[in-house]
């Protein structure tokens, strides 16, 4: 017996497409401080009265920053129902100080793209628009072991995770950066073991030092929570290495493709679950 499907206008209400998610209003912010952390990393403090009520929802959460187009002194404030800004990039709010109406954002100077170019010439008083925040990494505070695998693009996210870990946790961090000059002291309440891996300036080598370091680690315990964030293709290779050769369960891994080689506008929702 066959059943004729209902016509579109008689379909149950629950089958209709969900309403589009409403965008949070953009916040106008100004640069109030610039700190040189390393040759390729700048920490820029953004401030403004429109940051009232802004709070990061958890570690490795994200914001979107809108940068000026060529010829603009500041970006045009986007309209709620208008087109998305062209020069918009995703970042991790590193430190949020609501009482001071300030947020710190770290920028990697990689020499290409609107965000890196802007950060390289940033000065106090320049204006951006900030949107968000969006959700981040769900941290299992009861997990006794944590493995954080990242490159320099995800270093701010790693720092927010480290700050949220309890003192009872043990955390191994593998950080891939351009050169040894990018190394700096990281802090966490947890018992911390950090390994810095220099890959050089050839971005085509992304992930290779990390894969080598992972093969040299002791066996990864099944109660280890793993955060993996780096170049998209490298993230997929590393996921495959973990779940195949190293015998890690897929359920232990949260993956993020922060950028993609030779792609200017890589999407910010690349979780690598196809690997």
Secondary structure as GFF3:
##gff-version 3
##sequence-region A 1 275
A	DSSP	three_ten_helix	8	10	.	.	.	ID=ss1
A	DSSP	three_ten_helix	13	15	.	.	.	ID=ss2
A	DSSP	beta_strand	27	38	.	.	.	ID=ss3
A	DSSP	beta_strand	41	47	.	.	.	ID=ss4
A	DSSP	three_ten_helix	49	51	.	.	.	ID=ss5
A	DSSP	beta_strand	62	66	.	.	.	ID=ss6
A	DSSP	beta_strand	88	91	.	.	.	ID=ss7
A	DSSP	beta_strand	93	97	.	.	.	ID=ss8
A	DSSP	three_ten_helix	98	100	.	.	.	ID=ss9
A	DSSP	beta_strand	102	108	.	.	.	ID=ss10
A	DSSP	alpha_helix	114	121	.	.	.	ID=ss11
A	DSSP	beta_strand	127	134	.	.	.	ID=ss12
A	DSSP	beta_strand	145	151	.	.	.	ID=ss13
A	DSSP	three_ten_helix	152	154	.	.	.	ID=ss14
A	DSSP	alpha_helix	155	164	.	.	.	ID=ss15
A	DSSP	beta_strand	170	177	.	.	.	ID=ss16
A	DSSP	three_ten_helix	180	182	.	.	.	ID=ss17
A	DSSP	beta_strand	191	198	.	.	.	ID=ss18
A	DSSP	three_ten_helix	203	205	.	.	.	ID=ss19
A	DSSP	alpha_helix	208	216	.	.	.	ID=ss20
A	DSSP	beta_strand	224	231	.	.	.	ID=ss21
A	DSSP	alpha_helix	232	243	.	.	.	ID=ss22
A	DSSP	three_ten_helix	250	252	.	.	.	ID=ss23
A	DSSP	beta_strand	253	259	.	.	.	ID=ss24
###
